Amino acid sequence: MGNLDISEAVASIRSLRASVQDDDNVRRQLKSELEEARKLLETPVEALWALLYQCVPTTALKALLDMGAIDELNACEDSLSVKVLAEACGADERIVYRLIRPLAPLGVVEELPGSLYRATPLSRLLSDPGFKGGYVFVHSLELKAFAGLPYFLQKAGYRMPTEGPGPFQYSLQTEDSIYEYMAKDGDLMVHFGKFMARSRAGRPEWFNFYPVQERLVAQSVGGEPHSDALLVDVGGGEGHDLQAFRNAFPDCPGRLILQDTETVLGNIRTLDAAVERQPHDFFTPQPMHGARAYYLRQIIHNYSDGEALEILANVKLAMTPGYSLLLIDDFCLPGESPPYYPALLDVVMMAAFTGTERTQAQWYSLLDRAGFKINRIYRDATGQEESVIEAEPK
Ligand SMILES: C[S@@+](CC[C@H](N)C(=O)[O-])C[C@H]1O[C@@H](n2cnc3c(N)ncnc32)[C@H](O)[C@@H]1O
């Protein structure tokens, strides 16, 4: 291909870039095409080196976040020199320069001539406590479990334990689960809570693809013999999902109950007064009987089947057959070729929680063994396979 053809191709991609901003489906389609094109263009050796050192930008960024360099950049409309940035952070100029350079090609910061750096939309996200919290949590805890995973698996003869110590315990030399570990470090739990509140960013809310009016509200809530609870969010963190639900359905009848550990509920700073807080360990019997729905988002994927069955048994005992619904909000993967993000998250679940992202067939099997029948699986339209599985006791 001559130079002319290349410049035409580049020009047409640039013009497409501008025109896809208003249509997310077209944007995603183009992105996927460009990713395929990149795979064709990159040599295997180039791809291998990039893969080997994929953790480096993450590590460099964590140091820049900790010293406050990213917040400094984000606070400034203009570019900053490395010297000014380093002075503001009380850091050695050479260290800042060496850490920030690999971040420019990734779009985390923008590099301008003269070693000047400027914030980007991506760096600005990192001043949001939710995204920053995710970064701190993943870096301080999960990365250690990822690093230890191959050694753990080798030692375990490449078999996943269904209970007892897993890769997290092996890597961090602890007997605690990741939640017990975080509970002993107040800051980490706060970061994790903020991270969870942001973890649906870029994806639709569950009630945008689950028909709340038709499935939850149309049947009257309360009145003998039912409880007047509409929704119990089991392991709902600091209440971000119930808050979003309340904002979307301010007049919805029925109580909204938020359950989590005492530590997590104690971290809540702002939450609608209509959301009731109830400390509850989901490995013990569910105290709210006969609610219209029990909602478990990103809970079951943290656990192996044995532990998941325990949690589900505790919910089931509290449900009123023929009235109460179980709503599991998790990824529900196809049997093959899952999207990249849930496939990544599945390894995260393996390393940090001894849990797993499940395929549709695995959900049917698990819920059947737990004594539930699945009414329907509602899927979001982003192609990420996040789903609300509606089930009731058999
Ligand atoms: C992955 S987070 C999901 C939070 C929320 N449902 C969401 O999707 O954003 C798991 C939640 O379960 C809570 N949790 C962990 N162990 C628990 C237990 N034994 N009983 C109740 N909550 C627990 C954690 O504190 C955390 O808020």
Ligand as a Chemical Component Dictionary entry (heavy atoms), coordinates in Angstrom:
data_LIG
# 
_chem_comp.id                   LIG 
_chem_comp.type                 NON-POLYMER 
_chem_comp.pdbx_formal_charge   0 
_chem_comp.three_letter_code    LIG 
# 
loop_
_chem_comp_atom.comp_id 
_chem_comp_atom.atom_id 
_chem_comp_atom.alt_atom_id 
_chem_comp_atom.type_symbol 
_chem_comp_atom.charge 
_chem_comp_atom.model_Cartn_x 
_chem_comp_atom.model_Cartn_y 
_chem_comp_atom.model_Cartn_z 
_chem_comp_atom.pdbx_ordinal 
LIG C1  C1  C 0  -18.436 -7.282  45.705 1  
LIG S1  S1  S 1  -19.175 -6.338  46.943 2  
LIG C2  C2  C 0  -20.749 -5.979  46.199 3  
LIG C3  C3  C 0  -21.412 -4.772  46.784 4  
LIG C4  C4  C 0  -22.708 -4.391  46.073 5  
LIG N1  N1  N 0  -23.683 -5.448  46.105 6  
LIG C5  C5  C 0  -22.409 -4.002  44.645 7  
LIG O1  O1  O 0  -22.655 -4.785  43.737 8  
LIG O2  O2  O -1 -21.872 -2.906  44.442 9  
LIG C6  C6  C 0  -19.587 -7.533  48.164 10 
LIG C7  C7  C 0  -20.246 -6.951  49.384 11 
LIG O3  O3  O 0  -20.549 -8.034  50.284 12 
LIG C8  C8  C 0  -20.242 -7.615  51.595 13 
LIG N2  N2  N 0  -19.975 -8.809  52.416 14 
LIG C9  C9  C 0  -18.877 -9.598  52.411 15 
LIG N3  N3  N 0  -19.043 -10.611 53.271 16 
LIG C10 C10 C 0  -20.261 -10.456 53.833 17 
LIG C11 C11 C 0  -21.011 -11.207 54.767 18 
LIG N4  N4  N 0  -20.517 -12.345 55.304 19 
LIG N5  N5  N 0  -22.249 -10.791 55.096 20 
LIG C12 C12 C 0  -22.759 -9.647  54.540 21 
LIG N6  N6  N 0  -22.100 -8.882  53.643 22 
LIG C13 C13 C 0  -20.866 -9.298  53.290 23 
LIG C14 C14 C 0  -19.040 -6.730  51.429 24 
LIG O4  O4  O 0  -18.866 -5.879  52.543 25 
LIG C15 C15 C 0  -19.391 -5.978  50.146 26 
LIG O5  O5  O 0  -20.110 -4.814  50.410 27 
# 
loop_
_chem_comp_bond.comp_id 
_chem_comp_bond.atom_id_1 
_chem_comp_bond.atom_id_2 
_chem_comp_bond.value_order 
_chem_comp_bond.pdbx_ordinal 
LIG C1  S1  SING 1  
LIG S1  C2  SING 2  
LIG S1  C6  SING 3  
LIG C2  C3  SING 4  
LIG C3  C4  SING 5  
LIG C4  N1  SING 6  
LIG C4  C5  SING 7  
LIG C5  O1  DOUB 8  
LIG C5  O2  SING 9  
LIG C6  C7  SING 10 
LIG C7  O3  SING 11 
LIG C7  C15 SING 12 
LIG O3  C8  SING 13 
LIG C8  N2  SING 14 
LIG C8  C14 SING 15 
LIG N2  C9  SING 16 
LIG N2  C13 SING 17 
LIG C9  N3  DOUB 18 
LIG N3  C10 SING 19 
LIG C10 C11 SING 20 
LIG C10 C13 DOUB 21 
LIG C11 N4  SING 22 
LIG C11 N5  DOUB 23 
LIG N5  C12 SING 24 
LIG C12 N6  DOUB 25 
LIG N6  C13 SING 26 
LIG C14 O4  SING 27 
LIG C14 C15 SING 28 
LIG C15 O5  SING 29 
# 
